[in-house]
């Protein structure tokens, strides 16, 4: 089981055999290597690091590290929008979190550390090595829980990454809850549906970098990993076997919450995986220090950057333009308002090259013009911008809309810079109008958090 590159990092490896285990749990015919509102602890007031204060960092030489007496949850996400979504779910429950895209750092006083591993487009073996190293290090440093944030439409190296996380934590099963009902993703019989349609029959089948060809989650996982795998319902989450992945059905928010209740109440479960919905449900139930939430800041001046080619995002931009949002070229006079940046075409370039170029363009603009916030569609574009800005660490604040997290970038300046992100394939057509209505007014404490009152 310690043969990481062999067992969970190789495409096309399959096992055989099928037998019943754990009551009515249904085992795959192949084998894979890979509402709640109860708070279980008193509500505490804790102070995050001041926005402009030096961050307490130490390079481990091995990977990201958090202090053993403070890090309780390590979240590994394969892209930046997913990392920010997960961080926002914990922050929205009053649990302090940090998000980083630098896998070479990081020590923090926050109980939740979220790492963007940028492995969605990596080769399966490379993705497995990255996840294994970080998961193992997190375990060795005392993290109580590991959460592997996955894409809600099965994009990325989910099989190899879940297999690697499982191998890094021997003795624990892994509970995978892929449903995100609030965003239209449901799971029945281990098949993923988006708004009632099998995911492989939706627009995600033509995703430029990660086209989805299979709706059966067991089949998707078994392409990249070999650990035992089972399809279960929320009523079958007792007495799970160590070293196995359990794919849990979910068609409602109540199903996701029931799975989180089983996870938080188990002495056995320490590994979980899924999109932001399951992370948020777990956040409501885990025993962690909590603080009172601050309100959202006012965002009167925002730069909108759409790097997604998904029709959902393109429709959202067209709708905003029709409703009066101004589309601007890279250079313009300083003016208030929410503006859509038009990224000029540059001949033949890949989506990742375009994302990098958008990042450089935004960096140049920010040198000349102040904005309250960046609004970014698409994980690759969000990372391209963060990379161009030097990969600053990020303080999650919460979700303004479902699937649209708000965070604050630590750029080392006295003026805060906020970041709103959204996955390309989700959100209502009027998402930009809703965001502007929610934030272009005084709604809270302007990003300033309350001091410790203990």
Secondary structure, 3 states (H helix, E strand, C coil): CCCHHHHCCCCCCCCCCCCCCCCCCEECCCCCCCCCCCCCCCECCCCCCCCCCCCCCCCCCCCCCCCCCCCCEEEEECCHHHHHHHHHHHHHCCCCEEEECCCCCCCCCCCEEEEECCCCCCCHHHHHHHHHHHHHHHHHCCCCEEEEECCCCCCCCHHHHHHHHHHHCCCCCEEEECCEHHHCEEEECCEEEECCEEHHHCHHHHCCCCCCCCCEHHHHHHCCCCCEEEEECHHHCCCCCCCEEEEECECCHHHHHHHHHHHHCCCCCCEEEECHHHHHHHHCCCCCCECCCCCCCCCCEEEEEECCCCHHHHHHHHHHHHCCCEEECCCCCCCCEEEEECCCCCCCCCHHHHHHHHHHHHHHHHHHCCCCEEEEECHHHHHHHHHHCCCCCEEEEEEEECCEEEEEECCCCCCCEEEEEECCCCCCCCHHHHHHHHHCCCCCCCCCCCCCCC
